[in-house]
Amino acid sequence: MHINDIDLNLLRLFDAVYRTRSVSRAAELLGLTQPAASRGLTRLRTLISDPLFMRSGGGVQPTPKAQRLADPVRQALATLEQALGETAGFDPAQSTRSFQIHMSDIGEGRFLPDLMIALRERAPGVRIETRPLPREQINEARTPAASTSPSASCRWSRRRSGSSCCATATWCCCARVTLSRASGARARPCSRR
């Protein structure tokens, strides 16, 4: 048997019969007539070369091969349903997606606690993974455009990782005057934009 021979609807039928232990109830669940479900099950039996289900008092019982197939088929169908459902729209309360955010250790300390609190309330299944900006890429991120345009760092990030920018922040580095004089830099007052 080859995967190209399998019709997704046959796997849905298999899963429904396995869960209900009845071809009639499975047909009803899927909106099929009982003869259509029986024909589908016959096609699947032929493809897999196994009877899959044996008649028993008040329904059907799975064969050992059907028992081995049940969990992988159910997981595959669930994965497809989730993937197709996510294209319809993003529901934070139901999502189990994982997001990667590039931020420094200072950013983790400053932004991550509030973000995690908000996610726990609004998107409890969402997982966040933070990644540092690799040291060799820091200078590239500090282009003249990045210092004058707040969206330049987002363009850089999209180009680098294919992600989109959801927020920008202006950073101010403060140091004691003695430190900046010692390094030869001129101290400037911080200002908000």
N, C-alpha and C positions, 0 to 999 in steps of 0.2 A: 504494500500500500504506500502511496506517495501523498504528501500533504496537499498537492494540487487536486487530488481526487475528492477531498473533503469539502463539503458545503457547510458554512458556518451555522446555518439553520439546523443541520443534522446534529451538531454539537449542542445547540440550545435544546433540541428535542431530547438528546441523551441526558443532559443535566436535569431537565424537568422530569423525565421518567425515573431517573435515579432518586431524585428528592421525594417524589410523590409515591413511588413504587406502584404506579398505575399509568397505563397508556392513555386511558380515557381522561383522567384528571390532568395529565400532562398536556393532552390535546386542548383541553378547556383552558388551561393556563396560557397556552401559546396562541389561542384563537384559531385552532385548527379543528377540522372534523376528526373523529376517531379513525375513519379509514385512511385519511391523509397522514395522520401520525403513524399508523401501522405501516404504511408504504415507506415512509421516511425511515422508520426503525429497520425495516427489511433492507433498505439500501445501505444503511450504516452497518448492519450485521454482515452484509456481503463485503463491504469495503474492509472491514476490520477482521473478517474471517473468524467471528466468534458470535455465539448467540446473544451475548451481552446480558439478556434478562430471561429468566425462566419463569413460567407460570407457577403460581402458588396460590394457596387459599386466599381469595380476596385481592389479588394483585400479582405483582411480579417481584422476583428477587434477583439481584445482580449476580452475575458470574464473577469468579475471581478476577478475570481480566477487566470487567466493568468496574470492580472495586478499585483496581489499580489506576484506571483512567479517570475516575470520578474527581479526585482532588485537582489534578493538573487541568482538567477541562474546566472546572469551576473557577480556578484561579485565572486561567486564560480569558474566560468570558468576563470576569470581574475587571481584569486589567483593560480589556477593550471597552467595556461600559464606562469605566472611569476616564479613559483617554478621550472617548467620544463625547462624554458629558462635559469635560473641561473646555472643549472647543465652543460650547454653547455660551459660556460665560464663566467668570471667576466668582465663586462664592467663598469668601474667606472663612466663614463659619464651618463649611464642609470640606475645605481643602486639606489635603495631606501632602502638598507639594513641599519641596525643599528648595531654599534660595541661598545663593552664595553672594556674600557682600564683601567687597574689598574695603578694608579699613585698617587704620593703624591701631596700635595698642592703646593710644590715647583715645582714639575714636571708639574703641570697644568699651573703655571705661566711662566715656561721656555719653554715648548714644545708645549702646546696647541694653543697659538696664531698663530704660524707658521703653525701648522698642519691644523688649521681651514682655514687659507688663502689658503693653497694648495688644500684643499678639496673643497672650494668654487669655485676654478678655474677648477679643474679636475673631481670632483665628487659632484656636487651641491645637489644631492638628498640623499647623505649619511649622517647619523646621528651618532654622537659620544656621548657616555655617559661615564664619568669617574667615577671610584670608588676607594676609598682609600683602601690600604692594611689594613685589620683589625689589631689593635694593638697586639692582642694575637698571630698573625702570623708573626710579624716582626722578632722576635728572630729566628724562624724557617727559615726565608729567609736569615738570616745572618750566614749560616753555613760556616765552613772553606773552603769548596769547592767554595762557592759563592765569597769569597774574592780572590781566586786564579784563578778561571776559569770564563771568561766572560759569558759562556753559562750556568753556573750552575743556575743562577737566572731564565733563560728561562726554564730549566728542571723543576725547582720548580714550576714556573707558569703553565706549561703544566700539571703537575701532579695535581695541585690544581684546575685549572679551565677548563682543556681540551682544552685550546687555544694554539695557536702557537706563537712563538716569532718572531717579525718582526724587532726589533732593540735592540741593547744593548748600554749602556752608562757607562762610568767610572765616578764615582762621587768623588769629592774632598771636604772635609769639612775643611774650614779655620776658625780659631779662633785666637783671640789675645793671645800672649804668656802668659800674666798675667792670663787669664782664664784657659789655659791648665795647668799652674803651680799650680794654686789654686786647681785644681781637681786632681793633682798628675800625670797627663799624661805628657808624653814627647812630645815636639813639633817636628814635622818632616816636612821638606819642601815637598810641593806638586810636583808631577812629572806626566807627561803624559806618558801613555803606548803606 
